Amino acid sequence: MRLGRLLRPGDWVALSGDLGAGKTTLVSGIVEGIHPGMRSRSPTYVRVEVYGKDPAVVHADLYRLERPDEWDTLGIEDLAERDAIVVVEWADRALARLPEERLHITLRYAGDAAREVQVEAAGARWRDLTGLGVPGPA
């Protein structure tokens, strides 16, 4: 929820990592932080959900994406142009399609009830906000 409160229209968050590691749960917290009381769900089968407005949260799930060019059929960029915040699960399936300025979070299992979270800041806004000072994922 804290991350959601930090996000601004035009921000992109890329999520990667192990199946079941918590990407959708993280999205739920982001949506709740932006729109208190609003529930999100996994868009695995519909691929894209939009939550709220001012700002809208565009939640894309690329798990079922078979080829990166399928990205063009989802309309994510059109939705993003409406001053939205975009959160993309399974972002590694179409990294070249995401803007270079983004926050990239990778979630991995690190034991029975533990997770390893890797955060990479790409772009000036994210490096300043996080203090990470890294150029972002290659």
C-alpha positions in Angstrom: 0.0 0.0 0.0 2.9 2.3 0.7 4.2 1.8 -2.8 0.8 2.6 -4.2 0.7 5.9 -2.3 4.1 6.9 -3.9 3.0 6.2 -7.5 1.9 9.0 -9.8 0.2 9.1 -13.2 2.6 8.1 -15.8 4.5 5.7 -13.6 5.2 2.1 -14.7 6.0 -0.8 -12.4 7.3 -4.0 -13.9 6.9 -7.2 -11.8 8.8 -10.4 -12.4 9.6 -13.6 -10.5 8.5 -17.0 -9.4 5.0 -18.3 -10.0 3.0 -17.8 -6.8 5.7 -15.6 -5.2 3.3 -12.7 -4.5 3.1 -10.5 -7.7 -0.7 -10.3 -7.6 -0.7 -9.7 -3.9 1.6 -6.8 -4.4 -0.7 -5.4 -7.1 -3.6 -5.7 -4.6 -1.6 -3.6 -2.1 -0.7 -1.0 -4.8 -4.4 -0.7 -5.8 -5.5 -0.4 -2.2 -2.9 2.3 -1.6 -4.2 4.4 -4.5 -7.9 3.6 -4.2 -8.7 2.6 -0.5 -11.3 -0.1 -0.4 -11.0 -1.1 -4.0 -10.3 -4.7 -4.6 -8.2 -6.0 -7.5 -8.1 -9.5 -9.0 -5.7 -11.3 -11.2 -6.3 -10.5 -14.9 -4.6 -13.7 -16.1 -7.4 -14.6 -18.4 -8.5 -11.2 -19.5 -4.9 -9.9 -19.4 -5.7 -6.3 -18.5 -7.9 -4.7 -15.8 -8.4 -1.1 -15.1 -9.1 0.1 -11.5 -10.5 3.5 -10.5 -9.7 6.8 -12.1 -7.8 10.0 -11.2 -5.5 8.1 -11.5 -6.6 4.8 -13.1 -4.4 1.8 -12.3 -3.9 -0.4 -15.4 -3.0 -3.9 -14.3 -1.6 -6.2 -17.0 -0.8 -9.8 -16.6 1.5 -11.2 -19.3 1.6 -14.8 -18.0 -0.3 -16.1 -21.0 1.5 -14.0 -23.5 3.1 -16.4 -26.1 5.0 -13.8 -28.1 6.2 -10.3 -27.2 4.3 -8.9 -30.3 1.0 -9.9 -28.7 1.6 -6.9 -26.5 0.3 -4.8 -29.4 -3.2 -6.3 -29.0 -3.6 -5.4 -25.4 -4.0 -1.6 -25.7 -1.8 -0.9 -22.6 -0.1 2.1 -24.1 -3.5 3.6 -25.1 -4.7 3.2 -21.5 -1.4 4.6 -20.1 -1.8 7.8 -22.2 -4.8 8.6 -20.0 -2.6 9.6 -17.1 -2.7 6.1 -15.6 -0.4 4.2 -13.4 0.6 0.9 -15.1 1.6 -2.3 -13.3 2.7 -5.2 -15.4 3.0 -8.7 -14.0 5.3 -11.2 -15.8 7.0 -8.1 -17.3 10.0 -10.2 -18.4 7.8 -11.5 -21.3 7.8 -8.1 -23.0 10.5 -6.0 -21.4 11.4 -4.3 -24.7 7.8 -2.9 -24.8 8.0 -1.2 -21.4 9.3 2.3 -21.1 12.9 2.6 -19.9 11.9 4.7 -16.9 10.2 2.2 -14.6 10.5 0.5 -11.2 11.3 -3.2 -11.7 10.5 -5.5 -8.8 11.4 -9.2 -8.8 9.9 -11.6 -6.3 11.5 -15.0 -5.6 11.0 -17.8 -3.1 13.6 -17.8 -0.4 12.3 -20.6 1.8 9.0 -21.9 3.1 7.4 -18.5 4.1 10.1 -16.2 2.9 10.5 -14.1 -0.2 13.5 -12.3 -1.7 12.6 -9.0 -3.2 14.9 -7.3 -5.7 14.1 -3.7 -6.6 15.7 -2.0 -9.6 15.2 1.7 -10.3 15.4 2.8 -14.0 15.2 6.5 -14.7 15.8 9.6 -12.7 12.4 9.6 -10.9 12.9 6.1 -9.5 16.6 6.5 -8.6 15.8 9.7 -6.7 12.7 8.2 -5.0 14.4 4.9 -4.0 17.9 6.2 -3.5 19.1 3.1 -5.4 21.2 4.9 -8.0 21.3 2.0 -10.4 20.7 2.3 -14.1 17.9 -0.4 -14.1 17.6 -3.8 -15.6 19.6 -4.6 -18.7 
